[in-house]
Structures are given as structure tokens and as C-alpha cells.
Amino acid sequence: MATSLGAVAQPAPIRPWNNEGSAGAGPAAPGTPARPITRSSMTTTAHHRPAPTALQALAHVLGAALLFGGAVAVGVVALTTPTGQWLDELALRQATGAFPGLSDRARELLDLLPWAVGAVSAVCLAVLVARSRRLAPALTGAAVVVLSNLTVQLLKRVLVEKPDLGIQEAAGNSFPSGHTAAAAAAVAVVLLAAPARSRPFVALLGAAATTATGVATLLNGWHRPSDVVASLLVVAGWAALGGLVLRVTGPVERPVRGGGLVALLAVLGAGALAAGLLPLWAALRVPGGGWAAMAGCAAILGVSLLAAAALAALQAPRSRRPRP
């Protein structure tokens, strides 16, 4: 019977979803071939990009805050206290006089070390970007490099003023080290762009490179230990924030092994700092003997290892179920 003009048409009943994900009259009859599932109708975890959890984001932010806070603490102790200025100056004098037979050519090579580290890091970054076909790590790394060096130069030339306590010969401020910041930022870029399984090994090599750069600036008389340590902490802080950006924008990574090497880096870093306390104690009682320089080198090594371990741990893949 035809529907009258005055009657209101009733909506069609909503039919249940069948097993193929589309509305139908019900289950398909036995023997009926199933409709093929197309890529557009499929949702897989491989293409899903879950946002980092609040705990993961908080770890990056707190890690960066601790690293920046460490740089501030180093500056306060090394610049504003008589003991800090005296130890820093003593370490510089002992380091520059540790190798009196070092030729001018050798010192020139030491001066080139930060630029060599930067050049090698640039080549490694280009290879990683070409293999992954992703520009996000390179762009994020460029931001880390710019912000790290900008922060260091602002601190050195504008924000930090070293008080004259009548201890250090040079009246100008050298805190923090621009040489170390350039090398450390280049290493941090490679660490952020490296595949998950390679990051612990890259962190180890990066710690070695930054330690060598920092000690070279100390031996050549460019910077005091506190200048180097503060630069390492500043760069690591920006790299931690850069890692958060990559965790938000990058693809989901599968958990991989390598936590043992990261833990070893942390243990070695803490051990280096603890071992540096002995020459530091000796320097406070016996100014001669090179104890202050040894304590400064131990501090550079320890902070390099701990910063590398912290960045590798923050960037470690964490498994998480995708949101429904």
C-alpha cells in the first residue's frame, strides 16, 4: 500500500554491523565469499602515532629542568664563591702547564678538535637522514644547535657577570664554553637522529668526543672546567626538549635492547665524579701536584657520561597500546 501524503515516513531500522565492519542485514550466508578488506578500511598499530604519556613528557621536561639547574648551580659555585674561583683558576694553570713540551702544531690540532667533531657529526647526520628519509630529526637537531649556542653566548656576553674577587687573572667572563657547546650540540643531533638500537652506542661515542673536546680546551687554556661542564649541561637540556618534540612527531619505535650500556654509562659517569672528589680534596689541602686539573678532567668526563646516559634513556622506545 502506498504511503499517504500526510503520513510521516518512518526511519529505516539501523542494522547491526557485520564481521566485515560494514552495515548489513546480518552475518553472511554460509559459502558466501567475504568482501576483501581494503587498506582504507583497516587501522593498524604500525600507522598509529600515539601521543606520549604524561609521564613520558614529564620525564623530558624534568630532565631538562635538572640539566639547566645543574648549569646554574655550577655557575654560582664557580663564579661567585672564592673557593670556586680559586679551584677553577688553579685547574686551568695546572692543565696548561701539564705538558710543557707540547708543540705549537699539537696545540693547533687541539684547537681544531671541536670543529672536527662537528664535521663528523654533520656527515653522520646526513647519512641517517638519507637512510630514514625523515627531515624531522635534522630540523629538530638544527633547533637544538641554534638554541644551545644562543644560550651559551647570551650567558657569556650578556647575562653572566663574573665578580672580581682578586683571584683570577683574566677579568673577562669565559663562562660557559662556546667551543664545547658547538661540539656537544653536534653530537646531540646525531644521538637524536640515530635509530633506537644504535643510540646507546652513539651516546658512548658522543661522551668520548665531548670529553676530548672539553679537555682540549682546558689544556690549551681556552676555558676552565666549570665553563666546559656548564656548556655540556646546557646542550643536554635543550637536547632533552628536542627529544620530546621527536617523541611527539616521530613514528612509534619498537622497544630494543641496549639498556645495559646506558646503565653502564650512568655508572661510569657517577664513578668518574666520585673519583674526582679525591683529587679535589687533595687540591684544597695541597695546591701543587696537578690535583685541581685532575679533578676538573674527572668532572668533565663524569658529566659527559651522565648527560649521554640521560639523553639515551629519555629517548628509549617505550611500548604502549594505541588508543582505540
Residue pairs with C-beta under 8 A, 6 or more apart in sequence:
3 9
14 23
15 23
15 24
15 25
15 26
16 23
16 24
16 26
17 23
17 24
18 24
18 26
18 27
18 28
19 27
19 28
20 28
20 34
20 35
20 37
21 37
21 41
22 35
28 34
45 252
45 322
46 252
48 252
48 322
48 323
49 251
49 252
50 252
50 320
50 321
50 322
50 323
51 248
52 244
52 247
52 248
53 320
56 247
56 318
57 244
57 247
59 314
60 240
60 241
60 243
60 244
60 247
60 314
61 241
61 244
63 237
63 240
63 310
63 314
64 237
64 238
64 240
64 241
65 237
67 233
67 234
67 236
67 237
67 240
67 307
67 310
68 233
68 234
68 237
70 233
71 176
71 229
71 230
71 231
71 233
71 234
71 237
74 226
74 229
74 230
74 233
75 155
75 160
75 175
75 176
75 226
75 230
77 84
77 226
78 84
78 85
78 87
78 88
78 175
78 224
78 226
78 230
79 85
79 160
79 162
79 163
79 173
79 175
79 226
80 163
82 165
82 167
83 284
84 226
85 165
85 167
85 168
86 167
87 280
87 283
87 284
87 292
87 295
88 168
88 224
88 225
88 226
88 296
89 167
89 168
89 169
89 224
90 283
90 287
90 292
90 293
91 218
91 224
91 225
91 283
91 292
91 293
91 295
91 296
92 218
92 221
92 223
92 224
92 225
94 290
94 291
94 292
94 293
95 218
95 219
95 221
95 293
95 296
95 297
96 218
96 219
96 220
96 221
98 219
98 290
98 293
99 219
102 219
107 219
107 220
110 216
110 219
110 220
111 216
111 220
111 222
113 183
113 212
113 213
113 216
114 179
114 180
114 182
114 183
114 213
114 216
114 217
115 182
117 183
117 186
117 187
117 209
117 210
117 212
117 213
118 182
118 183
118 186
120 209
121 186
121 187
121 189
121 190
122 186
124 190
125 137
125 138
125 141
125 189
125 190
125 193
128 137
128 190
128 193
128 194
128 195
129 135
129 137
129 138
129 193
132 193
132 195
134 250
136 246
136 249
136 250
137 189
137 192
137 193
137 246
137 250
138 189
138 193
140 192
140 242
140 245
140 246
141 188
141 189
141 190
141 192
141 193
141 242
142 189
143 242
143 245
144 185
144 188
144 189
144 192
144 235
144 238
144 239
144 241
144 242
145 185
145 186
145 189
147 238
148 181
148 184
148 185
148 188
148 234
148 235
148 238
148 239
149 178
149 181
149 182
149 185
151 234
151 238
152 176
152 177
152 178
152 181
152 231
152 234
153 178
155 175
155 176
155 230
155 234
156 173
156 174
156 175
156 176
156 178
160 173
160 175
161 173
162 168
162 171
162 172
162 173
162 175
164 171
174 222
174 223
174 224
174 227
175 224
175 226
175 227
175 230
176 226
176 227
176 228
176 230
176 231
176 234
177 214
177 217
177 222
177 223
177 227
177 228
177 230
177 231
178 231
179 213
179 217
179 222
179 223
180 210
180 213
180 214
180 217
180 223
180 227
180 228
180 231
180 232
181 231
181 234
181 235
183 209
183 210
183 213
184 210
184 213
184 231
184 232
184 235
184 236
185 235
185 238
185 239
187 205
187 206
187 209
187 210
188 206
188 235
188 236
188 238
188 239
188 242
188 311
190 202
190 206
191 199
191 202
191 203
191 206
191 239
191 308
191 311
191 312
191 315
192 239
192 242
192 243
192 246
192 311
192 315
194 202
196 253
196 254
196 256
196 258
196 315
196 316
196 317
197 256
197 257
197 258
199 258
199 312
199 315
199 316
200 258
200 259
200 261
200 262
200 265
200 312
201 258
201 261
202 312
203 261
203 262
203 265
203 308
203 309
203 311
203 312
204 261
204 265
204 308
206 308
207 265
207 269
207 304
207 305
207 307
207 308
208 304
210 232
210 304
210 307
210 308
211 300
211 301
211 304
211 305
214 223
214 228
214 229
214 231
214 232
214 300
214 304
215 297
215 300
217 223
217 227
217 228
218 224
218 225
218 228
218 293
218 296
218 297
218 300
224 296
225 295
225 296
225 297
225 299
225 300
228 300
229 299
229 300
229 303
232 300
232 303
232 304
232 307
233 303
233 307
235 307
236 307
236 310
236 311
239 311
240 310
240 311
240 314
243 311
243 314
243 315
246 315
247 315
252 317
253 317
254 317
254 319
255 316
255 317
255 318
255 319
256 317
258 312
258 316
259 313
259 316
262 309
262 312
262 313
262 316
263 309
265 305
265 306
265 308
265 309
265 312
266 305
266 306
266 309
266 310
266 313
268 305
269 301
269 302
269 303
269 304
269 305
269 306
269 307
269 308
269 309
270 302
270 306
271 302
272 298
272 299
272 301
272 302
272 305
273 298
273 299
273 302
273 303
273 306
275 298
276 294
276 295
276 296
276 297
276 298
276 299
276 302
277 295
279 291
279 292
279 294
279 295
279 298
280 291
280 292
280 295
282 289
282 291
283 291
283 292
283 295
